[in-house]
């Protein structure tokens, strides 16, 4: 299965899992990085730059700054849709709406979320 930028999804997941030992990014820094990623999207680019690519770029950019956040791939039904977003302990980026009738369900979270107290 191909993921963002034509690489196999398993490679992308392994890359993000490697960031799991970094300290958690705070909400303010993550929001700033997400806005920066959106700001540098080239208008001339003819390829896809959608939720998967933007969320992946945000997570990798935070990792390059020595901080960790989580890349989430999710889905919802009726009609079936897929979406990707960035998630921290107390914030979510790229998931502007979460309809209670058709909520987004996380299918893959990498690196895995850890519960407080474990």
C-alpha positions in Angstrom: 0.0 0.0 0.0 1.4 3.4 -1.0 1.2 6.3 1.4 2.0 9.9 1.1 4.6 10.9 -1.4 4.6 7.5 -3.0 6.4 5.7 -0.2 5.1 2.5 1.3 2.9 3.2 4.3 5.0 0.8 6.5 8.1 3.0 5.8 6.3 6.1 6.9 5.0 4.5 10.1 8.5 3.2 11.0 9.9 6.7 10.4 7.4 8.3 12.7 7.8 5.5 15.3 11.5 6.4 15.6 10.4 9.8 17.0 8.6 8.1 19.9 11.5 8.7 22.4 11.5 12.5 21.9 9.8 14.8 24.5 6.2 15.7 23.7 5.6 18.9 21.8 3.4 21.4 23.6 0.3 22.7 22.0 1.6 26.2 21.1 4.7 25.0 19.4 2.7 22.3 17.5 0.2 24.9 16.3 3.0 27.2 15.1 4.6 24.3 13.2 1.3 23.3 11.6 0.7 26.9 10.5 4.3 27.0 9.1 3.7 23.8 7.1 0.5 25.2 5.6 2.2 28.5 4.8 5.0 26.9 2.8 2.8 24.8 0.5 3.9 25.8 -3.0 1.2 27.0 -5.2 3.0 25.7 -8.2 3.0 22.1 -7.0 0.9 19.9 -9.2 0.8 16.9 -6.9 -1.4 16.2 -4.0 -1.0 18.1 -0.7 -3.9 17.0 1.4 -4.5 15.9 5.0 -2.1 13.0 4.9 0.8 15.0 3.5 0.3 18.0 5.7 -0.1 16.0 8.9 3.0 13.9 8.0 5.0 17.0 7.3 4.0 18.6 10.6 5.0 15.5 12.6 8.3 15.2 10.8 9.0 19.0 11.2 8.3 18.7 14.9 10.6 15.7 15.1 13.4 17.6 13.4 13.0 20.2 16.1 13.4 17.5 18.7 9.7 17.2 19.7 7.2 14.4 19.3 3.6 14.4 18.4 1.3 11.7 17.0 0.3 11.0 13.4 -3.2 9.7 13.2 -4.9 7.9 10.3 -8.6 7.5 10.8 -11.9 6.8 9.1 -15.6 7.2 9.3 -18.6 5.6 7.7 -21.7 6.5 5.7 -20.2 7.5 3.3 -16.8 6.0 3.9 -14.0 8.6 4.3 -10.4 8.6 5.4 -8.6 11.4 7.1 -5.2 12.1 8.7 -4.4 14.5 11.5 -1.9 15.4 14.2 -2.7 14.7 17.9 -1.0 15.7 21.1 -1.9 15.0 24.7 -4.4 17.9 24.8 -4.8 19.1 21.2 -5.7 18.0 17.7 -4.5 19.7 14.5 -6.2 19.1 11.1 -9.5 17.8 12.4 -11.6 21.0 12.4 -14.9 19.2 12.6 -15.9 16.0 14.4 -19.5 15.4 13.6 -21.0 13.4 16.6 -23.3 11.6 14.2 -20.3 10.6 12.0 -17.3 10.7 14.3 -13.7 10.1 13.1 -12.3 6.9 14.4 -8.5 6.6 14.8 -7.3 3.5 13.0 -3.5 4.0 13.3 -1.7 6.2 15.8 2.0 6.4 15.6 4.0 6.6 17.7 1.5 4.9 20.0 -0.2 7.0 22.6 0.9 6.2 26.1 -1.5 6.5 29.0 -0.5 8.7 31.9 0.6 6.7 34.9 2.0 3.7 33.0 
